[in-house]
Amino acid sequence: MKKVLLSLVAFLMIFNTVSAEEVEVLENQEATETVSTTVVEETTTTEVQEIQTTEKNESTEENDDYKWAAIQPGSTKTSDGVTVSWEYTGITRNGGKRTINFNLTYTIPEDYKEETLIINPDIFEVIAWGQEDEESNVPMLMPGDTVKVNIIIINNSKYNYNYDENSFVIYPYNADELEDLGFNKIKDGDYLFNGEGLNDVHQYYRTKNKALVALTCDENKKCVLATTENLDKLLREKGYNGKTYNGIDELDKYYLDFYNDFFKYTENNKKVTKLSDFTVNELAQIFDGNYYILDDDGIKEENATLIALHFDFLYNYLLGVSLDDEEINDKNQHEYAPGEYMRNESKGDEKVKKNLGKLNNKTESSMKSNMHLSGPLTRNAFMNYRITGHAHLSYTAEKGKVIARYIDVKGNILSEDVITTGMVNNDYRTNAKSFKDYELIKVEGSETGLYTSEDIVVTYIYEFTSGTGGNDIPETGINTSNALEIITVFSLITLVTTIILRKRFN
């Protein structure tokens, strides 16, 4: 008998433990389903991005080890309804170095009601806007200059917005965006460091670097203009024609051979095999020299590999954007290059959270951005070059939770909690429930009001009014004392069945 009782107690303990776990799972089922849905959505987005990236890089798999390789983020724009304005505030000088100053203001209107908010600070475009405005007197950007853009966000809405962690990034326009702006794609199969194809906006002006001077000038220093037609002929004469290429398509190979010899650059007794493997000072010399002039205009480069190298050098070394009080200059601008933000998802995040981490309603927040162009390394090939790019910040509205509870005067639970969520400062409303033989006698908390950042609890308290004395809780789906009796009977039946079966098979 003692063994039977012990078995019954053990069974009941196991059964009750499982029941408690099941109840807890059921109570949290709605929240769990919500989280699961979010994960599925995020996975789907990631998969799409991976597919797009794979498609763009199929022809460049052999360059996976490219030192500047980065993934291009998906393009976004500032949320509809948010207005943008800019102001040029003048030049400051420090030891001969110029700082060009702007304010860039984003205003969230009073009637903005969206749960999400996107701000794309146009820290690159604001320079162009200023230069296009003849009355603003904004100077042309020169190597060694710093452009300080004070980003201001005014939240006139009634909602608070929290910064989405790791959403800040700086990156160039993609090929499709540039095509939409009127810049034609110039060659398929050649890609920039971010996996994007080339557009004619990426073309730069050929300059009289040492390689082109050596190619276009004879021993008497009589030179021909470095037009594509002339270079094509001269390169063919030197054997740079290949089987499927025009001579100009192998200008980059000529550069590689010439500068390997000119720099006497060796590594483990081997010459470099890619132009990008030259040092930054050597790359700067490749893009050095005065313009070749043709019809009062420069001659645009047409070799795709050189066009891509020129772009990659700019966005990964020559140009940088620091935040807040981070000092940026000719020695460290490469640490803040757009490519660095693209390769490191958390870069800049702490500064953004410090200054623009929370946009409270009816307040103004700001953060300084400091764009610097290397003085010593940015040579003539970058003159009149259009710098395009995005910065990105995303926010989610702060939300609150309201919990409506239903109990009797003894603290017994009459119904599961009703939980609702909503954007902070939106209206909420809770409602009483009806239970047989019970009367609502008290409400603790406000049945209506505004969601806040803190959880709001509204408790409906009931008193038993008739029946057998108020010991029985209404049938609301909550476990009751009757459940114990059912479990006991079921356990005894199971135990007896087990004993009978054991006797039969022994």
C-alpha positions as CSV (number, residue, x, y, z in Angstrom):
1,M,0.0,0.0,0.0
2,K,2.8,2.3,0.9
3,K,4.4,1.8,-2.6
4,V,1.1,2.5,-4.2
5,L,0.7,5.7,-2.3
6,L,4.2,6.8,-3.2
7,S,3.6,6.0,-6.9
8,L,0.4,8.0,-6.8
9,V,2.1,11.0,-5.2
10,A,5.0,10.9,-7.7
11,F,2.5,10.7,-10.6
12,L,0.5,13.6,-9.3
13,M,3.7,15.7,-8.8
14,I,4.8,15.0,-12.4
15,F,1.3,15.7,-13.8
16,N,0.9,18.9,-11.9
17,T,4.3,20.1,-13.1
18,V,3.4,19.5,-16.7
19,S,0.1,21.2,-16.2
20,A,1.7,24.3,-14.8
21,E,4.1,24.4,-17.7
22,E,1.3,24.0,-20.2
23,V,-0.7,26.8,-18.5
24,E,2.4,29.0,-18.7
25,V,2.9,28.2,-22.3
26,L,-0.7,29.0,-23.1
27,E,-0.6,32.3,-21.3
28,N,2.5,33.3,-23.3
29,Q,1.3,31.8,-26.6
30,E,0.3,35.1,-28.1
31,A,3.6,36.7,-27.2
32,T,5.5,33.8,-28.5
33,E,3.6,33.8,-31.8
34,T,4.4,37.5,-32.2
35,V,8.1,36.9,-31.8
36,S,8.1,34.0,-34.1
37,T,6.4,36.1,-36.8
38,T,9.0,38.8,-36.4
39,V,11.8,36.3,-36.8
40,V,10.2,34.9,-40.0
41,E,9.9,38.4,-41.5
42,E,13.5,39.3,-40.7
43,T,14.7,36.0,-42.1
44,T,12.8,36.7,-45.3
45,T,14.3,40.1,-45.7
46,T,17.8,38.8,-45.1
47,E,17.3,36.1,-47.7
48,V,16.2,38.6,-50.3
49,Q,19.3,40.7,-49.6
50,E,21.5,37.6,-49.8
51,I,19.9,36.7,-53.2
52,Q,20.4,40.2,-54.5
53,T,24.0,40.3,-53.3
54,T,24.7,36.9,-54.9
55,E,23.3,38.0,-58.2
56,K,25.4,41.1,-58.3
57,N,28.6,39.3,-57.3
58,E,28.4,36.2,-59.4
59,S,31.0,37.5,-61.8
60,T,33.3,38.7,-59.1
61,E,33.6,35.6,-56.9
62,E,37.3,35.4,-57.6
63,N,37.6,38.9,-55.9
64,D,36.1,37.8,-52.5
65,D,39.4,38.7,-50.9
66,Y,39.3,42.3,-52.3
67,K,40.5,44.5,-49.4
68,W,37.6,47.0,-49.8
69,A,34.8,44.5,-50.5
70,A,31.5,45.6,-48.8
71,I,27.8,44.8,-49.1
72,Q,25.6,47.6,-50.5
73,P,22.6,48.3,-48.1
74,G,19.1,48.4,-49.5
75,S,18.2,51.9,-50.6
76,T,15.7,53.9,-48.4
77,K,14.4,57.5,-48.3
78,T,13.2,59.8,-45.6
79,S,9.7,59.0,-44.4
80,D,6.9,60.7,-46.3
81,G,5.7,63.9,-44.5
82,V,9.0,64.7,-42.9
83,T,10.3,68.0,-44.3
84,V,13.9,68.8,-45.0
85,S,15.7,72.2,-45.0
86,W,19.3,73.3,-45.1
87,E,21.3,76.4,-44.2
88,Y,24.8,77.5,-45.0
89,T,26.3,79.1,-42.0
90,G,29.8,80.1,-43.2
91,I,33.4,79.1,-43.1
92,T,35.7,78.7,-40.1
93,R,39.5,78.4,-40.3
94,N,42.0,76.7,-38.1
95,G,45.6,76.9,-39.1
96,G,44.8,77.4,-42.7
97,K,42.3,74.5,-42.8
98,R,38.8,75.3,-43.9
99,T,35.6,74.0,-42.3
100,I,32.4,74.6,-44.3
101,N,29.4,74.7,-42.0
102,F,25.8,73.7,-42.7
103,N,22.6,73.1,-40.7
104,L,20.5,70.2,-42.1
105,T,17.0,70.1,-40.4
106,Y,14.4,67.4,-40.5
107,T,11.0,68.2,-39.1
108,I,8.5,65.5,-38.1
109,P,5.0,67.1,-38.5
110,E,2.3,67.2,-35.8
111,D,0.1,64.8,-37.7
112,Y,2.8,62.1,-38.2
113,K,1.2,58.8,-37.0
114,E,3.5,56.1,-38.3
115,E,5.1,53.5,-36.1
116,T,8.3,53.7,-38.1
117,L,10.4,56.7,-39.0
118,I,13.3,56.9,-41.5
119,I,15.7,59.8,-41.6
120,N,18.3,59.8,-44.5
121,P,20.7,62.7,-43.6
122,D,21.8,64.2,-47.0
123,I,25.2,65.1,-45.7
124,F,26.7,64.8,-49.2
125,E,23.9,66.4,-51.2
126,V,23.8,69.5,-48.9
127,I,27.1,70.6,-50.4
128,A,25.7,70.3,-53.9
129,W,22.5,72.1,-52.9
130,G,24.6,75.0,-51.5
131,Q,26.8,75.2,-54.6
132,E,23.7,75.2,-56.9
133,D,22.3,78.1,-55.0
134,E,24.1,81.2,-56.4
135,E,23.0,83.4,-53.5
136,S,24.4,81.1,-50.8
137,N,28.1,81.7,-51.8
138,V,29.0,78.1,-50.8
139,P,32.7,77.5,-51.8
140,M,33.8,74.6,-53.9
141,L,35.0,71.7,-51.9
142,M,38.8,71.3,-52.0
143,P,41.2,68.6,-50.8
144,G,41.9,69.1,-47.1
145,D,38.5,70.7,-46.4
146,T,36.1,69.5,-43.7
147,V,32.4,70.0,-44.1
148,K,30.5,70.1,-40.8
149,V,26.8,69.3,-41.2
150,N,24.8,69.8,-38.0
151,I,21.9,67.3,-38.3
152,I,18.8,68.6,-36.5
153,I,15.6,66.5,-36.0
154,I,12.6,68.4,-34.7
155,N,9.8,66.1,-33.5
156,N,6.5,68.0,-33.6
157,S,4.4,64.8,-33.4
158,K,2.9,63.5,-30.1
159,Y,5.0,60.3,-30.3
160,N,8.4,59.3,-29.0
161,Y,10.7,57.4,-31.3
162,N,13.6,55.2,-30.3
163,Y,16.6,54.6,-32.6
164,D,16.9,51.1,-34.1
165,E,20.2,49.8,-33.0
166,N,22.9,49.3,-35.8
167,S,20.6,51.0,-38.4
168,F,23.1,53.9,-39.0
169,V,25.2,53.5,-42.2
170,I,26.8,55.7,-44.8
171,Y,27.0,54.3,-48.3
172,P,27.1,55.4,-52.0
173,Y,24.1,55.4,-54.4
174,N,23.5,52.1,-56.2
175,A,23.6,51.7,-60.0
176,D,19.8,51.7,-60.4
177,E,19.4,54.9,-58.4
178,L,22.0,56.7,-60.5
179,E,20.3,55.5,-63.7
180,D,17.1,57.0,-62.4
181,L,18.9,60.2,-62.0
182,G,20.0,60.1,-65.6
183,F,23.4,58.5,-65.4
184,N,23.7,55.6,-67.8
185,K,25.2,52.3,-67.0
186,I,28.4,52.1,-69.0
187,K,29.6,48.5,-68.8
188,D,28.3,45.2,-67.5
189,G,30.6,42.8,-65.7
190,D,32.7,45.4,-63.9
191,Y,31.8,46.1,-60.4
192,L,32.6,48.7,-57.7
193,F,33.7,47.6,-54.2
194,N,30.1,47.4,-53.1
195,G,29.1,45.1,-55.9
196,E,27.4,47.7,-58.0
197,G,27.9,48.2,-61.7
198,L,29.4,51.3,-63.3
199,N,27.5,54.4,-64.4
200,D,28.9,57.3,-66.4
201,V,28.8,59.5,-63.3
202,H,31.8,57.4,-62.1
203,Q,34.0,58.5,-65.0
204,Y,36.9,60.8,-64.1
205,Y,39.1,63.0,-66.1
206,R,42.4,61.5,-67.4
207,T,45.4,63.2,-66.1
208,K,49.1,63.4,-67.1
209,N,50.3,60.7,-64.7
210,K,53.7,59.2,-65.3
211,A,52.3,56.2,-67.1
212,L,50.4,58.2,-69.7
213,V,53.2,60.6,-70.2
214,A,55.5,57.7,-70.9
215,L,52.9,56.2,-73.3
216,T,52.0,59.3,-75.2
217,C,55.3,61.1,-75.5
218,D,58.3,60.1,-77.7
219,E,62.0,60.5,-76.9
220,N,61.9,64.1,-78.1
221,K,59.1,64.9,-75.6
222,K,56.7,65.3,-78.5
223,C,53.3,64.1,-77.1
224,V,49.9,63.2,-78.5
225,L,46.7,63.9,-76.6
226,A,45.6,61.0,-74.4
227,T,42.3,60.4,-76.2
228,T,40.7,57.0,-76.2
229,E,41.5,56.6,-79.9
230,N,45.2,57.5,-79.5
231,L,45.6,55.3,-76.4
232,D,44.0,52.4,-78.1
233,K,46.5,52.6,-81.0
234,L,49.5,53.1,-78.7
235,L,48.5,50.2,-76.5
236,R,48.0,47.9,-79.4
237,E,51.5,48.8,-80.6
238,K,52.8,47.7,-77.3
239,G,50.9,44.4,-77.4
240,Y,48.0,45.3,-75.1
241,N,45.2,44.0,-77.2
242,G,44.5,40.5,-76.0
243,K,42.1,38.2,-77.9
244,T,38.8,39.9,-77.2
245,Y,39.8,43.4,-76.1
246,N,40.4,46.7,-77.6
247,G,43.6,48.3,-76.6
248,I,41.9,50.8,-74.2
249,D,40.4,47.9,-72.3
250,E,43.9,46.9,-71.3
251,L,45.0,50.3,-70.1
252,D,44.8,49.0,-66.5
253,K,47.2,46.1,-67.4
254,Y,49.6,48.7,-68.9
255,Y,49.3,50.7,-65.6
256,L,50.0,47.5,-63.6
257,D,53.2,46.7,-65.6
258,F,54.4,50.3,-65.7
259,Y,54.0,51.1,-62.0
260,N,55.3,47.7,-60.9
261,D,58.5,48.7,-62.6
262,F,58.3,52.4,-61.6
263,F,57.8,51.8,-57.9
264,K,60.1,48.8,-57.8
265,Y,57.3,47.4,-55.5
266,T,58.0,43.9,-54.3
267,E,56.5,41.6,-51.7
268,N,58.2,38.4,-51.0
269,N,60.1,39.0,-54.3
270,K,56.8,39.2,-56.2
271,K,55.2,42.2,-57.9
272,V,51.6,43.1,-57.1
273,T,49.0,41.4,-59.3
274,K,46.3,44.0,-58.8
275,L,46.4,47.8,-58.9
276,S,44.6,48.0,-55.6
277,D,47.5,46.3,-53.9
278,F,49.7,49.3,-54.4
279,T,50.2,51.5,-51.3
280,V,47.9,54.5,-50.8
281,N,50.7,56.9,-51.7
282,E,51.3,54.9,-54.9
283,L,47.6,54.9,-55.8
284,A,47.6,58.7,-55.3
285,Q,50.4,59.0,-57.8
286,I,48.4,56.9,-60.3
287,F,45.6,59.5,-60.1
288,D,48.0,62.5,-60.2
289,G,48.9,65.0,-62.9
290,N,47.2,67.8,-64.8
291,Y,44.2,67.4,-67.1
292,Y,44.5,66.3,-70.7
293,I,42.5,69.0,-72.4
294,L,40.4,68.4,-75.4
295,D,38.0,71.2,-76.8
296,D,38.3,73.1,-73.5
297,D,37.2,70.1,-71.6
298,G,38.9,67.1,-70.0
299,I,39.0,63.6,-71.4
300,K,36.9,61.1,-69.5
301,E,38.4,57.8,-68.6
302,E,36.8,54.8,-70.3
303,N,38.7,51.9,-68.9
304,A,36.2,50.2,-66.5
305,T,38.9,48.8,-64.1
306,L,40.4,52.2,-63.6
307,I,37.0,53.9,-63.2
308,A,36.2,51.4,-60.4
309,L,39.6,51.7,-58.7
310,H,39.2,55.5,-58.7
311,F,35.7,55.2,-57.1
312,D,36.9,52.6,-54.6
313,F,39.9,54.6,-53.5
314,L,37.7,57.7,-52.8
315,Y,35.0,55.9,-50.8
316,N,37.4,53.7,-48.8
317,Y,40.3,56.0,-48.2
318,L,40.2,59.6,-49.3
319,L,36.8,60.5,-47.9
320,G,35.6,60.1,-44.3
321,V,32.7,61.1,-42.1
322,S,33.1,61.2,-38.3
323,L,30.3,62.0,-35.8
324,D,29.8,64.2,-32.8
325,D,33.2,65.2,-31.3
326,E,35.3,62.7,-33.3
327,E,38.2,64.6,-34.8
328,I,38.8,63.9,-38.4
329,N,41.8,65.1,-40.5
330,D,44.3,64.1,-43.2
331,K,45.8,61.4,-41.0
332,N,42.6,59.5,-40.1
333,Q,39.9,60.2,-42.6
334,H,40.2,56.6,-43.9
335,E,39.0,55.3,-40.5
336,Y,35.7,56.9,-41.2
337,A,35.3,56.1,-44.9
338,P,31.8,55.1,-46.1
339,G,33.2,51.6,-46.8
340,E,34.1,51.3,-43.1
341,Y,30.5,51.9,-42.1
342,M,29.3,49.4,-44.6
343,R,31.7,46.7,-43.4
344,N,31.0,47.3,-39.7
345,E,27.3,47.5,-38.8
346,S,27.9,49.0,-35.4
347,K,30.2,51.8,-36.5
348,G,28.9,55.1,-35.4
349,D,26.1,53.5,-33.3
350,E,27.3,54.8,-29.9
351,K,27.5,58.4,-31.2
352,V,24.0,58.2,-32.7
353,K,22.5,56.7,-29.6
354,K,24.2,59.4,-27.5
355,N,22.8,62.3,-29.6
356,L,19.8,61.0,-31.5
357,G,19.0,57.9,-29.6
358,K,15.5,59.0,-28.5
359,L,13.3,61.6,-30.3
360,N,10.9,62.7,-27.6
361,N,7.7,64.4,-28.7
362,K,7.8,68.2,-29.0
363,T,11.6,68.3,-28.7
364,E,14.6,69.0,-30.8
365,S,17.7,66.8,-31.1
366,S,21.0,67.2,-33.0
367,M,24.3,65.6,-33.9
368,K,27.3,66.9,-35.8
369,S,28.7,65.0,-38.8
370,N,32.2,65.9,-40.1
371,M,33.1,65.1,-43.7
372,H,36.7,65.4,-44.6
373,L,38.6,65.0,-47.9
374,S,42.3,64.0,-47.7
375,G,44.5,66.9,-48.6
376,P,47.8,65.1,-49.5
377,L,46.2,62.1,-51.3
378,T,43.3,63.6,-53.3
379,R,44.8,64.5,-56.6
380,N,43.6,66.2,-59.8
381,A,41.8,63.1,-61.1
382,F,39.1,63.9,-58.5
383,M,38.5,67.4,-59.6
384,N,34.9,68.1,-60.6
385,Y,33.9,64.6,-59.5
386,R,30.4,64.2,-58.2
387,I,30.3,62.7,-54.7
388,T,27.0,61.0,-54.0
389,G,25.8,59.0,-51.0
390,H,23.3,58.2,-48.4
391,A,23.3,58.1,-44.6
392,H,20.5,56.2,-42.9
393,L,18.8,56.3,-39.5
394,S,15.6,54.3,-38.6
395,Y,13.4,54.6,-35.6
396,T,10.5,52.8,-34.0
397,A,7.7,54.5,-32.0
398,E,7.9,53.8,-28.3
399,K,5.1,51.6,-27.1
400,G,3.3,51.0,-23.9
401,K,1.3,48.1,-22.4
402,V,-2.0,48.1,-20.6
403,I,-3.0,45.0,-18.5
404,A,-6.6,44.5,-17.5
405,R,-7.0,42.0,-14.6
406,Y,-10.2,40.4,-13.3
407,I,-10.3,39.0,-9.7
408,D,-12.7,38.6,-6.8
409,V,-12.3,40.1,-3.4
410,K,-10.4,37.1,-2.2
411,G,-7.8,37.5,-5.0
412,N,-9.1,34.6,-7.1
413,I,-8.5,35.0,-10.8
414,L,-11.9,35.1,-12.7
415,S,-10.5,35.5,-16.2
416,E,-7.2,35.7,-18.1
417,D,-5.6,39.1,-18.3
418,V,-6.4,41.2,-21.3
419,I,-3.2,42.8,-22.6
420,T,-3.1,45.5,-25.2
421,T,-0.2,47.6,-26.6
422,G,0.0,50.9,-28.4
423,M,2.2,53.8,-29.2
424,V,2.9,56.0,-26.2
425,N,0.5,58.9,-26.0
426,N,-2.2,57.1,-28.0
427,D,-5.6,56.5,-26.3
428,Y,-6.4,53.2,-24.5
429,R,-9.6,51.8,-23.1
430,T,-10.3,48.8,-20.9
431,N,-13.7,47.1,-20.2
432,A,-15.3,45.3,-17.4
433,K,-16.5,41.7,-17.9
434,S,-19.6,40.0,-16.6
435,F,-19.4,36.8,-14.5
436,K,-22.4,34.7,-13.3
437,D,-23.2,35.3,-9.6
438,Y,-20.5,38.1,-9.4
439,E,-20.9,41.8,-9.2
440,L,-18.2,44.4,-10.0
441,I,-17.6,46.4,-6.9
442,K,-14.3,48.3,-7.6
443,V,-11.9,49.3,-10.3
444,E,-8.3,50.1,-9.4
445,G,-6.5,52.2,-12.1
446,S,-7.8,54.3,-14.9
447,E,-10.1,52.5,-17.4
448,T,-9.2,55.1,-20.1
449,G,-6.1,57.2,-20.7
450,L,-2.9,57.4,-22.7
451,Y,-0.3,54.7,-23.2
452,T,2.9,55.4,-21.3
453,S,6.4,54.0,-21.4
454,E,5.6,52.2,-18.1
455,D,3.1,49.3,-17.9
456,I,-0.4,50.3,-16.8
457,V,-2.4,47.9,-14.7
458,V,-6.2,48.2,-14.4
459,T,-7.8,45.8,-11.9
460,Y,-11.5,44.9,-11.9
461,I,-12.6,43.5,-8.5
462,Y,-15.8,41.5,-8.1
463,E,-17.8,40.2,-5.2
464,F,-19.8,36.9,-5.0
465,T,-23.5,37.7,-4.8
466,S,-25.4,34.3,-4.9
467,G,-25.1,30.6,-5.4
468,T,-23.4,28.1,-3.1
469,G,-21.4,30.5,-1.1
470,G,-18.8,31.9,-3.5
471,N,-16.3,29.0,-3.2
472,D,-16.6,28.0,-6.9
473,I,-14.8,30.2,-9.4
474,P,-16.8,30.8,-12.6
475,E,-15.9,28.6,-15.6
476,T,-13.4,30.9,-17.3
477,G,-10.8,28.5,-18.6
478,I,-8.7,28.8,-15.4
479,N,-7.8,25.6,-13.5
480,T,-10.0,25.1,-10.4
481,S,-10.1,22.8,-7.4
482,N,-12.3,20.3,-9.4
483,A,-9.3,19.6,-11.6
484,L,-7.5,18.0,-8.6
485,E,-10.4,15.6,-8.1
486,I,-10.4,14.7,-11.8
487,I,-6.6,14.1,-11.8
488,T,-6.8,12.0,-8.6
489,V,-9.5,9.7,-10.1
490,F,-7.7,9.5,-13.5
491,S,-4.4,8.6,-11.6
492,L,-6.1,5.8,-9.6
493,I,-7.7,4.4,-12.8
494,T,-4.3,4.5,-14.5
495,L,-2.6,2.9,-11.5
496,V,-5.2,0.0,-11.2
497,T,-4.9,-0.6,-15.0
498,T,-1.1,-0.8,-14.7
499,I,-1.3,-3.3,-11.9
500,I,-3.8,-5.5,-13.7
501,L,-1.7,-5.5,-16.9
502,R,1.4,-6.3,-14.9
503,K,-0.3,-9.3,-13.3
504,R,-1.6,-10.5,-16.7
505,F,1.8,-10.4,-18.3
506,N,3.9,-11.7,-15.3
